[in-house]
Amino acid sequence: LSRVPTEATRAAWDHGRSGGPCVTWRLDHILFTHRTLALRSRWATLEADPEGVAQGLPNRWTPSDHHPVAASFLPSAAPRLPDEEAVALLARLGDLDARHAQEQEALQREFDEKEASVAAAAKPADVEVQAQSQEEKKGKQKKKSERPPPEVIAVIQERRRRAREQKEAQAQERAAFLAPLGDLELD
């Protein structure tokens, strides 16, 4: 971004003072981008008002405590990435997204299978306990399910850890993909 070259827009006694001389500040700004706008003209600020600088603002001629800023721009068409480069970039991005999705699905399948096999191995010992507890709870509302066995908890924790690592690695890959791109490609 660029700043329209306005001069000082406020004139008053310095901070903490109860009398002159006046000092000036550049309080108001207009920011623009050269990619799509060309500065044609701007309003003059305090550089064109020596009385305002000397007496401070507001005064008899300027009722505000600062000069307004304004600028006129000539718009231009935004630059574009050539079509063949845009297609190639989108293809590379699509490949990256597809690969990341495949990695996530593979991790999901792997841990779904692990969790199912560990849960199945832990069930036979619990079958008798569940049958007894079902007889005791007949007619009563079923309470929140019991805590899973430690083996299942370990698989869940491992799944979360690996998913976190995968997300971090994929975020780094996306950042490395974006880092060399210029403004045209990022648009």
Summary of the structure (lengths in Angstrom):
residues: 187
radius of gyration: 34.1
end to end distance: 15.2
largest distance: 96.4
contacts: 420
relative contact order: 0.11
helix: 51%
strand: 12%
